Amino acid sequence: MKEEDIVERIQKNPKFMQFVSMRNTYSYILSALMLIAYFGYILLIAFDKKLLATKISAGATMSIGIPMGLGVLVFTIIITAIYVRRANTEFDAIKDEIVKEASK
């Protein structure tokens, strides 16, 4: 079977269309969450420096801006791990099933 035929059969498969839609929706949601966290932090830096300069406790030298910034970095790592885990399990299984159907 020609590779072009397989590609065409995959693209016409309703499961493929549903898969692409599901994967894109998931990606958009995670991207939106990341953008909200990142730009939210940047907007706090730009417009509410006093909040970020607030000390964690009375005798502390660290302000809450440092842990918040680290939180954005950790959030980025967590969101990436969530996507990679789902992509490597659920998304790959669906993809393999679609390719297998098209190769018959």
PAFIBA-57771 format. One record per atom (N, C-alpha, C): residue number from 1; residue in three letters; x, y, z. Coordinates in nm, 4 decimals, always signed. Example, Ala and Ser with C-alpha at 12.3 -4.5 7.8 and 13.67 -1.06 7.14 Angstrom:
residues 2
{1 Ala {+1.3190 -0.5690 +0.7800}};
{1 Ala {+1.2300 -0.4500 +0.7800}};
{1 Ala {+1.3200 -0.3300 +0.7800}};
{2 Ser {+1.2850 -0.2250 +0.7080}};
{2 Ser {+1.3670 -0.1060 +0.7140}};
{2 Ser {+1.2900 +0.0030 +0.7870}};
end
This chain:
residues 104
{1 Met {+0.0846 -0.1173 +0.0000}};
{1 Met {+0.0000 +0.0000 +0.0000}};
{1 Met {+0.0898 +0.1244 +0.0000}};
{2 Lys {+0.0545 +0.2196 -0.0817}};
{2 Lys {+0.1326 +0.3418 -0.0926}};
{2 Lys {+0.1173 +0.4272 +0.0331}};
{3 Glu {+0.2216 +0.5009 +0.0637}};
{3 Glu {+0.2193 +0.5896 +0.1804}};
{3 Glu {+0.1134 +0.6989 +0.1643}};
{4 Glu {+0.0964 +0.7481 +0.0417}};
{4 Glu {-0.0031 +0.8527 +0.0153}};
{4 Glu {-0.1443 +0.8019 +0.0450}};
{5 Asp {-0.1695 +0.6747 +0.0113}};
{5 Asp {-0.3006 +0.6148 +0.0383}};
{5 Asp {-0.3272 +0.6070 +0.1882}};
{6 Ile {-0.2258 +0.5680 +0.2631}};
{6 Ile {-0.2407 +0.5582 +0.4086}};
{6 Ile {-0.2673 +0.6952 +0.4688}};
{7 Val {-0.1924 +0.7943 +0.4245}};
{7 Val {-0.2112 +0.9310 +0.4752}};
{7 Val {-0.3526 +0.9786 +0.4451}};
{8 Glu {-0.3993 +0.9536 +0.3258}};
{8 Glu {-0.5347 +0.9948 +0.2870}};
{8 Glu {-0.6405 +0.9237 +0.3718}};
{9 Arg {-0.6207 +0.7942 +0.3952}};
{9 Arg {-0.7154 +0.7184 +0.4765}};
{9 Arg {-0.7162 +0.7680 +0.6207}};
{10 Ile {-0.5992 +0.8037 +0.6711}};
{10 Ile {-0.5917 +0.8582 +0.8078}};
{10 Ile {-0.6664 +0.9905 +0.8154}};
{11 Gln {-0.6432 +1.0782 +0.7197}};
{11 Gln {-0.7057 +1.2099 +0.7219}};
{11 Gln {-0.8574 +1.2028 +0.7079}};
{12 Lys {-0.9086 +1.1008 +0.6437}};
{12 Lys {-1.0533 +1.0856 +0.6265}};
{12 Lys {-1.1195 +1.0115 +0.7430}};
{13 Asn {-1.0408 +0.9522 +0.8288}};
{13 Asn {-1.0933 +0.8759 +0.9416}};
{13 Asn {-1.1575 +0.9705 +1.0442}};
{14 Pro {-1.2839 +0.9468 +1.0811}};
{14 Pro {-1.3502 +1.0330 +1.1803}};
{14 Pro {-1.2795 +1.0314 +1.3162}};
{15 Lys {-1.2174 +0.9186 +1.3506}};
{15 Lys {-1.1427 +0.9129 +1.4765}};
{15 Lys {-1.0245 +1.0094 +1.4738}};
{16 Phe {-0.9632 +1.0242 +1.3567}};
{16 Phe {-0.8501 +1.1161 +1.3436}};
{16 Phe {-0.8947 +1.2601 +1.3656}};
{17 Met {-1.0080 +1.2955 +1.3055}};
{17 Met {-1.0589 +1.4325 +1.3230}};
{17 Met {-1.0915 +1.4592 +1.4704}};
{18 Gln {-1.1533 +1.3618 +1.5350}};
{18 Gln {-1.1862 +1.3759 +1.6769}};
{18 Gln {-1.0578 +1.3849 +1.7602}};
{19 Phe {-0.9593 +1.3041 +1.7262}};
{19 Phe {-0.8310 +1.3053 +1.7954}};
{19 Phe {-0.7621 +1.4407 +1.7838}};
{20 Val {-0.7576 +1.4945 +1.6634}};
{20 Val {-0.6935 +1.6247 +1.6415}};
{20 Val {-0.7656 +1.7331 +1.7214}};
{21 Ser {-0.8972 +1.7285 +1.7199}};
{21 Ser {-0.9757 +1.8268 +1.7946}};
{21 Ser {-0.9482 +1.8162 +1.9446}};
{22 Met {-0.9487 +1.6936 +1.9969}};
{22 Met {-0.9238 +1.6719 +2.1395}};
{22 Met {-0.7843 +1.7191 +2.1788}};
{23 Arg {-0.6851 +1.6829 +2.0988}};
{23 Arg {-0.5469 +1.7203 +2.1288}};
{23 Arg {-0.5277 +1.8719 +2.1225}};
{24 Asn {-0.5875 +1.9357 +2.0223}};
{24 Asn {-0.5750 +2.0808 +2.0100}};
{24 Asn {-0.6432 +2.1525 +2.1255}};
{25 Thr {-0.7616 +2.1065 +2.1631}};
{25 Thr {-0.8319 +2.1680 +2.2762}};
{25 Thr {-0.7483 +2.1577 +2.4026}};
{26 Tyr {-0.6939 +2.0404 +2.4272}};
{26 Tyr {-0.6096 +2.0187 +2.5448}};
{26 Tyr {-0.4868 +2.1105 +2.5420}};
{27 Ser {-0.4247 +2.1217 +2.4271}};
{27 Ser {-0.3072 +2.2086 +2.4130}};
{27 Ser {-0.3431 +2.3549 +2.4361}};
{28 Tyr {-0.4563 +2.3979 +2.3815}};
{28 Tyr {-0.4985 +2.5369 +2.3993}};
{28 Tyr {-0.5262 +2.5685 +2.5457}};
{29 Ile {-0.5890 +2.4751 +2.6166}};
{29 Ile {-0.6191 +2.4981 +2.7581}};
{29 Ile {-0.4907 +2.5110 +2.8391}};
{30 Leu {-0.3975 +2.4188 +2.8186}};
{30 Leu {-0.2713 +2.4255 +2.8928}};
{30 Leu {-0.1908 +2.5495 +2.8549}};
{31 Ser {-0.1939 +2.5872 +2.7285}};
{31 Ser {-0.1238 +2.7088 +2.6855}};
{31 Ser {-0.1859 +2.8328 +2.7495}};
{32 Ala {-0.3178 +2.8365 +2.7547}};
{32 Ala {-0.3860 +2.9507 +2.8168}};
{32 Ala {-0.3509 +2.9598 +2.9651}};
{33 Leu {-0.3492 +2.8463 +3.0345}};
{33 Leu {-0.3118 +2.8473 +3.1760}};
{33 Leu {-0.1702 +2.8997 +3.1949}};
{34 Met {-0.0803 +2.8573 +3.1075}};
{34 Met {+0.0586 +2.9032 +3.1182}};
{34 Met {+0.0698 +3.0528 +3.0910}};
{35 Leu {+0.0000 +3.0999 +2.9885}};
{35 Leu {+0.0043 +3.2429 +2.9570}};
{35 Leu {-0.0545 +3.3271 +3.0692}};
{36 Ile {-0.1618 +3.2787 +3.1303}};
{36 Ile {-0.2224 +3.3510 +3.2427}};
{36 Ile {-0.1236 +3.3603 +3.3586}};
{37 Ala {-0.0582 +3.2488 +3.3911}};
{37 Ala {+0.0388 +3.2500 +3.5008}};
{37 Ala {+0.1565 +3.3428 +3.4694}};
{38 Tyr {+0.2113 +3.3307 +3.3506}};
{38 Tyr {+0.3290 +3.4096 +3.3147}};
{38 Tyr {+0.2959 +3.5588 +3.3055}};
{39 Phe {+0.1947 +3.5914 +3.2262}};
{39 Phe {+0.1627 +3.7334 +3.2097}};
{39 Phe {+0.1017 +3.7932 +3.3358}};
{40 Gly {+0.0347 +3.7103 +3.4155}};
{40 Gly {-0.0144 +3.7582 +3.5446}};
{40 Gly {+0.1005 +3.8029 +3.6329}};
{41 Tyr {+0.2062 +3.7232 +3.6354}};
{41 Tyr {+0.3245 +3.7589 +3.7137}};
{41 Tyr {+0.3918 +3.8838 +3.6575}};
{42 Ile {+0.4052 +3.8914 +3.5275}};
{42 Ile {+0.4664 +4.0097 +3.4653}};
{42 Ile {+0.3820 +4.1343 +3.4935}};
{43 Leu {+0.2498 +4.1216 +3.4861}};
{43 Leu {+0.1623 +4.2363 +3.5151}};
{43 Leu {+0.1728 +4.2777 +3.6612}};
{44 Leu {+0.1891 +4.1817 +3.7513}};
{44 Leu {+0.2120 +4.2172 +3.8914}};
{44 Leu {+0.3418 +4.2953 +3.9070}};
{45 Ile {+0.4447 +4.2529 +3.8372}};
{45 Ile {+0.5727 +4.3249 +3.8429}};
{45 Ile {+0.5537 +4.4673 +3.7917}};
{46 Ala {+0.4769 +4.4818 +3.6859}};
{46 Ala {+0.4595 +4.6143 +3.6245}};
{46 Ala {+0.3682 +4.7055 +3.7060}};
{47 Phe {+0.2620 +4.6505 +3.7638}};
{47 Phe {+0.1594 +4.7370 +3.8220}};
{47 Phe {+0.1415 +4.7268 +3.9727}};
{48 Asp {+0.1993 +4.6278 +4.0387}};
{48 Asp {+0.1819 +4.6173 +4.1834}};
{48 Asp {+0.3120 +4.5747 +4.2506}};
{49 Lys {+0.4116 +4.6604 +4.2381}};
{49 Lys {+0.5425 +4.6311 +4.2956}};
{49 Lys {+0.5362 +4.6187 +4.4477}};
{50 Lys {+0.4458 +4.6937 +4.5101}};
{50 Lys {+0.4345 +4.6883 +4.6562}};
{50 Lys {+0.3949 +4.5484 +4.7033}};
{51 Leu {+0.3034 +4.4859 +4.6333}};
{51 Leu {+0.2617 +4.3511 +4.6712}};
{51 Leu {+0.3793 +4.2550 +4.6624}};
{52 Leu {+0.4531 +4.2610 +4.5547}};
{52 Leu {+0.5665 +4.1704 +4.5376}};
{52 Leu {+0.6807 +4.2026 +4.6332}};
{53 Ala {+0.6887 +4.3261 +4.6798}};
{53 Ala {+0.7951 +4.3661 +4.7718}};
{53 Ala {+0.7600 +4.3352 +4.9173}};
{54 Thr {+0.6383 +4.2904 +4.9428}};
{54 Thr {+0.5965 +4.2579 +5.0788}};
{54 Thr {+0.6817 +4.1425 +5.1316}};
{55 Lys {+0.7350 +4.1621 +5.2527}};
{55 Lys {+0.8184 +4.0585 +5.3139}};
{55 Lys {+0.7319 +3.9391 +5.3542}};
{56 Ile {+0.7904 +3.8218 +5.3499}};
{56 Ile {+0.7188 +3.6994 +5.3846}};
{56 Ile {+0.6791 +3.7003 +5.5322}};
{57 Ser {+0.7685 +3.7426 +5.6170}};
{57 Ser {+0.7386 +3.7570 +5.7603}};
{57 Ser {+0.8139 +3.8781 +5.8137}};
{58 Ala {+0.7900 +3.9098 +5.9402}};
{58 Ala {+0.8449 +4.0326 +5.9981}};
{58 Ala {+0.9978 +4.0393 +5.9909}};
{59 Gly {+1.0671 +3.9327 +6.0213}};
{59 Gly {+1.2128 +3.9355 +6.0226}};
{59 Gly {+1.2762 +3.8849 +5.8937}};
{60 Ala {+1.1971 +3.8510 +5.7963}};
{60 Ala {+1.2491 +3.7900 +5.6730}};
{60 Ala {+1.3097 +3.8947 +5.5805}};
{61 Thr {+1.4061 +3.8509 +5.5036}};
{61 Thr {+1.4646 +3.9388 +5.4030}};
{61 Thr {+1.4057 +3.9108 +5.2649}};
{62 Met {+1.3363 +3.7995 +5.2506}};
{62 Met {+1.2792 +3.7623 +5.1207}};
{62 Met {+1.1376 +3.8172 +5.1069}};
{63 Ser {+1.1102 +3.8715 +4.9891}};
{63 Ser {+0.9756 +3.9201 +4.9600}};
{63 Ser {+0.8950 +3.8083 +4.8931}};
{64 Ile {+0.7650 +3.8267 +4.8854}};
{64 Ile {+0.6814 +3.7209 +4.8261}};
{64 Ile {+0.6989 +3.7109 +4.6749}};
{65 Gly {+0.7629 +3.8081 +4.6144}};
{65 Gly {+0.7869 +3.8038 +4.4697}};
{65 Gly {+0.8776 +3.6889 +4.4271}};
{66 Ile {+0.9749 +3.6548 +4.5119}};
{66 Ile {+1.0682 +3.5462 +4.4795}};
{66 Ile {+0.9957 +3.4115 +4.4739}};
{67 Pro {+0.9222 +3.3711 +4.5781}};
{67 Pro {+0.8510 +3.2437 +4.5679}};
{67 Pro {+0.7441 +3.2433 +4.4582}};
{68 Met {+0.6843 +3.3583 +4.4324}};
{68 Met {+0.5860 +3.3634 +4.3236}};
{68 Met {+0.6536 +3.3391 +4.1886}};
{69 Gly {+0.7682 +3.3978 +4.1675}};
{69 Gly {+0.8435 +3.3760 +4.0435}};
{69 Gly {+0.8862 +3.2310 +4.0286}};
{70 Leu {+0.9333 +3.1724 +4.1378}};
{70 Leu {+0.9691 +3.0305 +4.1357}};
{70 Leu {+0.8444 +2.9448 +4.1114}};
{71 Gly {+0.7322 +2.9902 +4.1657}};
{71 Gly {+0.6061 +2.9190 +4.1434}};
{71 Gly {+0.5682 +2.9151 +3.9961}};
{72 Val {+0.5919 +3.0248 +3.9256}};
{72 Val {+0.5639 +3.0278 +3.7812}};
{72 Val {+0.6526 +2.9270 +3.7088}};
{73 Leu {+0.7787 +2.9190 +3.7476}};
{73 Leu {+0.8700 +2.8222 +3.6853}};
{73 Leu {+0.8269 +2.6782 +3.7146}};
{74 Val {+0.7926 +2.6509 +3.8395}};
{74 Val {+0.7482 +2.5165 +3.8774}};
{74 Val {+0.6181 +2.4820 +3.8047}};
{75 Phe {+0.5269 +2.5791 +3.7957}};
{75 Phe {+0.4005 +2.5579 +3.7246}};
{75 Phe {+0.4269 +2.5213 +3.5787}};
{76 Thr {+0.5251 +2.5862 +3.5173}};
{76 Thr {+0.5620 +2.5561 +3.3792}};
{76 Thr {+0.6097 +2.4113 +3.3657}};
{77 Ile {+0.6927 +2.3688 +3.4570}};
{77 Ile {+0.7437 +2.2320 +3.4542}};
{77 Ile {+0.6303 +2.1319 +3.4742}};
{78 Ile {+0.5406 +2.1606 +3.5673}};
{78 Ile {+0.4283 +2.0701 +3.5948}};
{78 Ile {+0.3369 +2.0595 +3.4736}};
{79 Ile {+0.3032 +2.1730 +3.4133}};
{79 Ile {+0.2143 +2.1708 +3.2962}};
{79 Ile {+0.2799 +2.0944 +3.1808}};
{80 Thr {+0.4094 +2.1129 +3.1627}};
{80 Thr {+0.4806 +2.0391 +3.0576}};
{80 Thr {+0.4772 +1.8896 +3.0860}};
{81 Ala {+0.5009 +1.8510 +3.2105}};
{81 Ala {+0.4982 +1.7095 +3.2478}};
{81 Ala {+0.3597 +1.6491 +3.2267}};
{82 Ile {+0.2554 +1.7241 +3.2600}};
{82 Ile {+0.1180 +1.6760 +3.2399}};
{82 Ile {+0.0923 +1.6510 +3.0920}};
{83 Tyr {+0.1320 +1.7444 +3.0072}};
{83 Tyr {+0.1098 +1.7270 +2.8645}};
{83 Tyr {+0.1898 +1.6083 +2.8102}};
{84 Val {+0.3164 +1.5991 +2.8475}};
{84 Val {+0.4024 +1.4917 +2.7974}};
{84 Val {+0.3484 +1.3557 +2.8409}};
{85 Arg {+0.3029 +1.3459 +2.9645}};
{85 Arg {+0.2488 +1.2190 +3.0127}};
{85 Arg {+0.1262 +1.1782 +2.9318}};
{86 Arg {+0.0353 +1.2708 +2.9111}};
{86 Arg {-0.0855 +1.2377 +2.8349}};
{86 Arg {-0.0506 +1.2083 +2.6884}};
{87 Ala {+0.0424 +1.2835 +2.6329}};
{87 Ala {+0.0827 +1.2611 +2.4936}};
{87 Ala {+0.1472 +1.1240 +2.4765}};
{88 Asn {+0.2285 +1.0848 +2.5724}};
{88 Asn {+0.2989 +0.9571 +2.5618}};
{88 Asn {+0.2121 +0.8363 +2.5938}};
{89 Thr {+0.0987 +0.8570 +2.6562}};
{89 Thr {+0.0112 +0.7442 +2.6889}};
{89 Thr {-0.1127 +0.7475 +2.6005}};
{90 Glu {-0.2054 +0.8329 +2.6351}};
{90 Glu {-0.3351 +0.8370 +2.5670}};
{90 Glu {-0.3238 +0.8782 +2.4208}};
{91 Phe {-0.2548 +0.9870 +2.3927}};
{91 Phe {-0.2468 +1.0366 +2.2552}};
{91 Phe {-0.1743 +0.9375 +2.1643}};
{92 Asp {-0.0641 +0.8796 +2.2131}};
{92 Asp {+0.0093 +0.7826 +2.1311}};
{92 Asp {-0.0736 +0.6576 +2.1049}};
{93 Ala {-0.1499 +0.6128 +2.2037}};
{93 Ala {-0.2338 +0.4938 +2.1853}};
{93 Ala {-0.3410 +0.5187 +2.0796}};
{94 Ile {-0.4034 +0.6348 +2.0848}};
{94 Ile {-0.5060 +0.6695 +1.9860}};
{94 Ile {-0.4430 +0.6805 +1.8469}};
{95 Lys {-0.3288 +0.7446 +1.8398}};
{95 Lys {-0.2584 +0.7592 +1.7114}};
{95 Lys {-0.2233 +0.6233 +1.6530}};
{96 Asp {-0.1705 +0.5356 +1.7366}};
{96 Asp {-0.1335 +0.4017 +1.6893}};
{96 Asp {-0.2556 +0.3253 +1.6386}};
{97 Glu {-0.3676 +0.3397 +1.7075}};
{97 Glu {-0.4918 +0.2735 +1.6656}};
{97 Glu {-0.5385 +0.3258 +1.5298}};
{98 Ile {-0.5312 +0.4559 +1.5091}};
{98 Ile {-0.5729 +0.5168 +1.3831}};
{98 Ile {-0.4825 +0.4714 +1.2681}};
{99 Val {-0.3532 +0.4687 +1.2917}};
{99 Val {-0.2574 +0.4255 +1.1893}};
{99 Val {-0.2792 +0.2773 +1.1567}};
{100 Lys {-0.3048 +0.1970 +1.2601}};
{100 Lys {-0.3286 +0.0547 +1.2388}};
{100 Lys {-0.4528 +0.0320 +1.1527}};
{101 Glu {-0.5604 +0.1070 +1.1808}};
{101 Glu {-0.6817 +0.0961 +1.1007}};
{101 Glu {-0.6576 +0.1360 +0.9561}};
{102 Ala {-0.5784 +0.2401 +0.9362}};
{102 Ala {-0.5532 +0.2898 +0.8002}};
{102 Ala {-0.4618 +0.1967 +0.7212}};
{103 Ser {-0.3809 +0.1196 +0.7915}};
{103 Ser {-0.2864 +0.0304 +0.7233}};
{103 Ser {-0.3476 -0.1022 +0.6798}};
{104 Lys {-0.4701 -0.1290 +0.7239}};
{104 Lys {-0.5353 -0.2569 +0.6895}};
{104 Lys {-0.5691 -0.2626 +0.5424}};
end
